[in-house]
Amino acid sequence: MFTLVVGGAASGKSEYAEGLVLASPHRPRYYIATMEPFDEEGKARVEKHRRMRADKEFETVECYTGLVSVRLPERGTVLLECIGNLAANELYSPQGAGSWSGALSAIVDGVDALLAQCDNLVVVSNEVFTGGTDYADGTEDYLRLVAGVNRALAQRADRVCEVVCGLPRYYKGAAG
């Protein structure tokens, strides 16, 4: 089963996606973290999230770029959090794909590789292009990348859900 969960900032999408993973009977549980901590604030945020997941039996896998290289020790349930960070890393990090098309391929191919290794995949992504029209240089490329990834993943997904104010709405498939 592949579920794509999208939503705006602080919409409850991550909490909802985590609930889907916790409800899955497929073990082990993997949390693929894509936020690269660049400073003390980022490191503290990562540590906070690890503590929050500690009693939920997640095995954390850090992956900032090159998702296709992730190898899971055994099949189970995967939570990929989140496409927004992964897209920024692939587009702007020196280790990333660099170009828009390269980043799109790196992410989509990486998700395909995860799908081949697990029984259940839940991917969290951002809703884009609802926050304004006047963007700084480079921002529109990033937003187009996230939108392109969302479209490609939605085509592959069994279920597509948008979370608004903590409430899920399914556009493809049904709540499980």
N, C-alpha and C positions, 0 to 999 in steps of 0.2 A: 504494500500500500504506500502510495506517495501522496502526501498532502502539502500543498503550498498555502501558507498563512501570510497574508499581507495586512498592513494597517499603517496608520500614521504614527507619529511620535506619541508615546504614552497612551496608546490606544488599548493596551492590554493584549496585544498580539503575542508577545513572548510568553506571558503567563498562560494564555490559551494553548499555545503550541506545546509548552511543557506539560500541560495537563493531558494532551493527546498522547504524548510519549509515556507518561506515567500510567495511563490507562491501557497501554499496549501490553499484551502478554509476552511479547518477544523480548528476550534478554540476551546478552547484556545491553545496557543503555550507554550510548556514546553521545557526548556533547562536543560538537566540533565548533570551537570558538575561533572567530575570525577577527576580533578586535585586537589590533597590535598596540600594546601599551607603550607609548612614547615618553611618558613622563610619570612622575610620582602619582598624580591624580589618576592616570590610566591604570597604573599598577594597582592602586588601591581599589579601583572599580573591579578589575579582574579578580582580585583576592576576595572581595565582597561576594561576587557572583559564585566563586568556587565554594565559599562557605555556605551560601544559600543552597547549592546543589549537593553538598556533602552527604546529607542523610537521604538523598534520593537515588543513591547507587548509580550515579553517572561516572563514566570514565571520560575525563576531559582530554580532547585532542586539540592542540593548538595548530591552526593552519591559517596563515595570513595570505598566502598566495600558493598557486600550484595545487589546487584541490585534487586534481587528478592523481597526485602522488600519494594520497592518503591510503593506507592499507589497514583495514580493520582486522584484529586478531581472529574474530569469529563473527558470524552473522548475528544480528540483533536489531535494535531500534536506534536510529540516528536522529538527533536534533541538530540541524545546521543553523547556527545563529551568527550573523545574519548576512544576507546578500548585500545590504548597503555597505557594510564594512569591507566585505570581500571585493566588491566592485571598486571601491576607492583604492584598495590595496593593489588590485590588478592594474588599474589605470594609472596610478601615480607613484607607487613604490618602485624603487630601483630594481627590486626582485620580481616585479609584476610583469604582465604581458606588455604593458606600455601603450598599445593602441586600442582604440574602441573595439575593433573587430577581434583583435587578439584577446582582449579581456572577456568579451562575450563568449568566445570559444573556450577559453580557459575555465570559465565558471560553468557553462553548460556541459562541457565534456567532464568536468569534475563531478557534477551532480550525476551524470550518467554512470560514472565509475562507482560512485557511492551506491547507486541503485542496484548495481550488479553484486554488491557485497553485503547487502542488508535485507531484512524482511520488511522493515517499516522505516520510511524516511519522512521526516517532517522538516520543512524548510521555512524559515522566517524571512520575510522581505518587507521592504518599505513601500508604502504608497507614494507615488511621485507625481509631480506636476499639479498639485493642489495648493501649493503654498505661495504662489505669486507668479510674476511674469518677467521681472527684471532681475536677472541673475549675474553674478560675477563671472569673469572669464573662466572657462573650464567647467563651471557648474552645470551648464546645460548638457555638455558631453556626458558628465557623470549621471545626470538624471535620465538622459536617453539610454545610457547603458543599463541602469537598473530597470527601466521600463522594458527594454529589449530582453533582458534576462527573465523578467517576470512573464512576458509573453511566451518565451520559449519553454519555461518551466510549466506554465499553465497548460500548454499543449500536452506535455508529458504526464502531468499529474492526474491521479485518480480523483482527487478532491481539491478544490480551490475555495478558500475561505477568506473573507475580509472581516477583520475585527474592528469595530467602532465602539468606543465607550465600553469595552469589555464584552460586547455582544457579537457573536459570530454570525455571519451571513454566508451561506454556501452558494456559489455560482456554478459549481461543477461537483457532482457527487453529492453525498448527503452526510450529515453529521453522523459519526459512528458512535 
